[in-house]
Structures are given as structure tokens and as C-alpha cells.
């Protein structure tokens, strides 16, 4: 791992040194002629403009993609938080059921049903109501 990191640092240093050497020794220019205009710029400046425009275009596309995905991420996060709250309510209901508190278990199961919106929870609530009625009939 350390050798790979040292190799990358040396490679980047070599690339940077060669790039500086090439730019320092380059005395070329670019001449753009479009009647009646004539534009003469340094080749190094043209390369810098191309690199900056490439990175600007790249990061602007990334920004557009991020903004395009933001509503779905927000919706997904909201859904995840809702499911976590539903699971917590269901767990609280199971603890209450284990303690014998059927009213609290039923209330927690109804809250979990509202949050999770699953058809299996209907069966659970019906079973809790039946257990509560059965307990009321015994005592």
C-alpha cells in the first residue's frame, strides 16, 4: 500500500515536472483569422482555456445530475425515516405485548401500520384485538 502511494506521488511529480518543462519551452502561438478580425493567442493560454473549460463543463454536468437526483434522494430519505419510525413503533408494540399491555401494543401496532402501510400488519392488529378480547373474557 505504501509502495503504491509512493509510486503515484513520484508519477504525479514526474508528470508535473514534464508539463512545466513543456510549457516553459513552448513559444508557439495560435492565429485565428476570421475576416475582418485576427486573433493571436499563446498556445499555452489556449491549452489552459481548454483544460479549464473541460473541467468547468464536467463539473457543471455533475451539478446538473446532482440537482436532477435531489428530489428522489429526498423522497428516499423520507421513506427511510418513515420506515424506521414504523419499525420502532412495531418493536415498542412487541415489548408492550410481551409485558401484557394489550392496549399499548394495539396502539403501537396501529401507528406502525400507518407508518409502514403493510397488509401483514392488519393481521397483527386483528390478532391483538382478538387477544385483548380473549384476555377480557378470562378476567
C-alpha positions as CSV (number, residue, x, y, z in Angstrom):
1,X,0.0,0.0,0.0
2,X,2.8,2.4,0.9
3,X,4.8,1.5,-2.2
4,X,1.8,2.1,-4.4
5,X,1.2,5.5,-2.8
6,X,4.9,6.5,-3.2
7,X,4.8,5.3,-6.9
8,X,1.7,7.5,-7.5
9,X,3.4,10.5,-5.9
10,X,6.5,10.0,-7.9
11,X,4.5,9.6,-11.1
12,X,2.5,12.8,-10.4
13,X,5.7,14.7,-9.6
14,X,7.3,13.5,-12.9
15,X,4.2,14.4,-14.8
16,X,4.1,17.9,-13.3
17,X,7.8,18.5,-13.9
18,X,7.5,17.4,-17.6
19,X,4.4,19.6,-18.0
20,X,6.2,22.6,-16.6
21,X,9.2,21.9,-18.8
22,X,7.0,21.7,-21.9
23,X,5.0,24.8,-21.1
24,X,8.2,26.7,-20.3
25,X,9.9,25.8,-23.6
26,X,6.8,26.4,-25.7
27,X,6.9,29.6,-27.6
28,X,4.1,28.8,-30.1
29,X,1.0,30.8,-30.7
30,X,-2.3,30.3,-32.3
31,X,-3.6,32.6,-35.0
32,X,-7.3,32.7,-35.7
33,X,-8.3,34.6,-38.8
34,X,-11.9,35.5,-39.5
35,X,-12.4,38.5,-41.8
36,X,-12.2,41.3,-40.7
37,X,-10.8,40.0,-37.3
38,X,-7.5,38.5,-36.5
39,X,-6.8,36.9,-33.0
40,X,-3.4,35.8,-31.9
41,X,-3.0,34.0,-28.6
42,X,-0.4,31.9,-26.9
43,X,-0.6,28.2,-27.3
44,X,-0.1,27.7,-23.6
45,X,-3.1,30.0,-22.9
46,X,-5.2,28.0,-25.4
47,X,-4.3,24.8,-23.7
48,X,-5.2,26.3,-20.3
49,X,-8.5,27.5,-21.7
50,X,-9.3,24.0,-23.0
51,X,-8.4,22.4,-19.7
52,X,-10.4,24.9,-17.6
53,X,-13.4,24.6,-20.0
54,X,-13.3,20.8,-19.8
55,X,-13.3,20.8,-16.0
56,X,-15.9,23.5,-15.9
57,X,-18.2,21.5,-18.3
58,X,-17.6,18.3,-16.4
59,X,-18.4,19.8,-13.0
60,X,-21.4,21.7,-14.4
61,X,-22.8,18.4,-15.7
62,X,-22.2,16.8,-12.3
63,X,-24.0,19.7,-10.7
64,X,-27.0,19.2,-13.1
65,X,-27.0,15.5,-12.3
66,X,-26.9,16.1,-8.6
67,X,-29.8,18.6,-8.8
68,X,-31.8,16.2,-11.0
69,X,-31.4,13.4,-8.4
70,X,-32.1,15.6,-5.4
71,X,-35.9,15.1,-5.2
72,X,-35.6,11.3,-5.4
73,X,-32.9,11.3,-2.7
74,X,-35.1,13.4,-0.5
75,X,-38.1,11.1,-1.2
76,X,-35.9,8.1,-0.4
77,X,-34.6,9.6,2.8
78,X,-38.2,10.5,3.9
79,X,-39.3,6.9,3.1
80,X,-36.4,5.5,5.1
81,X,-37.1,7.7,8.1
82,X,-40.8,6.7,7.9
83,X,-39.9,3.0,7.9
84,X,-37.5,3.4,10.8
85,X,-40.2,5.1,12.8
86,X,-42.7,2.4,11.9
87,X,-40.2,-0.4,12.9
88,X,-39.6,1.4,16.2
89,X,-43.3,1.6,16.9
90,X,-43.7,-2.1,16.0
91,X,-40.8,-3.0,18.3
92,X,-42.4,-0.9,21.1
93,X,-45.7,-2.8,20.5
94,X,-43.9,-6.1,20.7
95,X,-42.4,-5.1,24.0
96,X,-45.8,-4.0,25.3
97,X,-47.3,-7.3,24.1
98,X,-44.6,-9.2,25.9
99,X,-45.3,-7.2,29.1
100,X,-49.1,-8.0,28.7
101,X,-50.2,-4.4,27.9
102,X,-52.6,-5.1,25.1
103,X,-53.8,-1.5,24.7
104,X,-50.4,-0.1,24.3
105,X,-49.4,-2.9,21.9
106,X,-52.5,-2.3,19.8
107,X,-51.9,1.5,19.7
108,X,-48.3,0.9,18.7
109,X,-49.3,-1.6,16.0
110,X,-51.8,0.9,14.6
111,X,-49.1,3.6,14.5
112,X,-46.7,1.1,12.8
113,X,-49.5,0.3,10.3
114,X,-50.0,3.9,9.5
115,X,-46.2,4.4,9.0
116,X,-45.3,1.2,7.3
117,X,-48.5,0.7,5.3
118,X,-48.2,-3.1,5.1
119,X,-51.1,-5.6,4.8
120,X,-49.5,-8.1,7.2
121,X,-49.9,-5.5,10.0
122,X,-53.7,-5.7,9.5
123,X,-53.5,-9.4,10.5
124,X,-51.3,-8.5,13.5
125,X,-53.8,-5.8,14.7
126,X,-56.7,-8.3,14.3
127,X,-54.7,-10.8,16.4
128,X,-54.0,-8.2,19.1
129,X,-57.7,-7.3,19.2
130,X,-58.6,-10.9,19.5
131,X,-56.1,-11.5,22.2
132,X,-57.3,-8.4,24.1
133,X,-60.9,-9.6,23.9
134,X,-59.8,-13.1,25.0
135,X,-58.0,-11.7,28.0
136,X,-61.0,-9.5,28.8
137,X,-63.2,-12.7,28.7
138,X,-60.9,-14.5,31.0
139,X,-60.8,-11.9,33.7
